[in-house]
Amino acid sequence: MRIAFASEENEGLMSKVSNRFGRAAYFIIVDTEDGEIKEYKIEKNPGAEARGGAGIKAVQKLINEGVKIAVAGSFGPNAMTALEETGIKHVEMSGVTVEEALRELEGRGLLKS
C-alpha cells in the first residue's frame, strides 16, 4: 500500500508529520507490504508555494503517485472533497514522525491491502 505523509522536513522516516496538508513542503511516500516498509521516497509538494488551489494540487500529486492514504494534521475542505472523490483515505495525525505514524496506522488496521 502506498501512503503519503505531509511534512515540512526532508528527513525520510524521521520527518515529523505536518499540521497542514496542502501547503506542506514535502510528501514522504511510503510503500508497505504486509505491514512492512518496502521503500520510501521524498517528493516536493506542488501545492506548497501555489498562489491558490494548494489542496487540489497536492491531491493531484498523490493521484499521480498512486497513493491510497494521505496523512496530515488537517486537511482543507477542497482537499478533503478531492480526496474523498478519488477514493484516497485521509487520516488526521501530526506531531509524530513518519515512522511513528506508520505504527499507529498499523495499530488501527489501516495498512491491510
C-alpha positions in Angstrom: 0.0 0.0 0.0 1.2 3.5 -0.8 0.9 6.1 1.9 1.8 9.8 1.7 2.7 11.8 4.8 2.7 15.6 4.6 5.9 17.0 6.2 7.8 20.2 6.4 11.0 18.2 6.8 13.1 16.2 4.3 14.4 13.7 6.9 12.9 10.5 5.5 11.1 8.3 8.0 12.3 10.6 10.8 10.4 13.6 9.3 7.6 14.9 11.5 4.1 14.8 10.1 2.9 18.3 9.2 -0.1 20.0 10.7 -1.1 21.1 7.2 -1.7 19.1 4.1 -2.0 21.4 1.0 0.9 23.7 1.9 3.3 21.2 3.5 6.7 21.4 1.8 7.1 17.6 1.1 5.3 14.3 0.9 7.1 11.3 2.3 5.6 8.5 0.2 6.0 5.1 1.8 5.3 1.7 0.2 4.3 -1.0 2.6 3.5 -4.7 2.1 2.1 -6.9 4.9 2.8 -4.1 7.4 6.5 -3.8 6.4 8.2 -0.8 4.8 9.4 -1.8 1.4 10.7 1.6 0.3 10.1 5.3 0.5 10.8 8.5 -1.4 10.5 12.2 -0.7 8.6 14.4 -3.2 8.1 18.1 -3.2 4.5 19.2 -2.8 3.4 21.3 -5.8 0.8 22.9 -3.6 3.4 24.3 -1.1 4.0 27.5 -2.9 0.9 27.7 -5.1 -0.9 31.0 -5.1 -4.2 29.2 -4.9 -5.6 25.7 -5.1 -2.9 24.2 -2.9 -5.0 21.4 -1.7 -6.1 20.4 -5.2 -2.6 20.5 -6.5 -1.4 18.3 -3.6 -4.2 15.8 -4.2 -3.4 15.6 -7.9 0.2 14.8 -6.9 -1.0 11.9 -4.7 -3.2 10.6 -7.5 -0.3 10.6 -9.9 1.8 8.7 -7.3 -0.9 6.1 -6.7 -1.3 6.9 -3.1 -4.1 5.1 -1.1 -3.9 7.0 2.2 -2.9 10.6 3.0 -1.7 11.6 6.5 -1.5 15.2 7.8 -2.7 17.2 10.9 -5.5 18.8 9.0 -7.0 19.0 5.5 -8.8 21.9 3.9 -12.3 21.5 2.7 -11.3 21.4 -1.0 -8.6 18.8 -0.4 -10.9 16.6 1.7 -13.6 16.7 -1.1 -11.0 15.8 -3.7 -9.5 13.0 -1.6 -13.0 11.6 -1.0 -13.9 11.8 -4.7 -10.8 9.9 -5.7 -11.0 7.3 -3.0 -7.9 8.3 -1.1 -8.4 7.9 2.6 -7.3 10.8 4.8 -6.1 10.4 8.3 -5.5 13.3 10.7 -2.4 12.9 12.7 0.6 15.2 13.4 3.4 15.8 15.8 4.8 12.4 15.3 7.5 11.0 12.9 6.5 9.2 9.8 7.8 6.0 11.4 5.6 6.5 14.5 2.6 7.4 12.3 3.1 4.1 10.3 3.0 2.1 13.6 -0.2 4.0 14.5 -1.8 3.2 11.2 -0.8 -0.4 11.5 -2.4 -0.5 15.0 -5.6 0.9 13.6 -5.6 -1.9 10.9 -5.3 0.6 8.0 -2.2 -1.0 6.4 -4.0 -4.1 5.3 -4.3 -4.2 1.5 
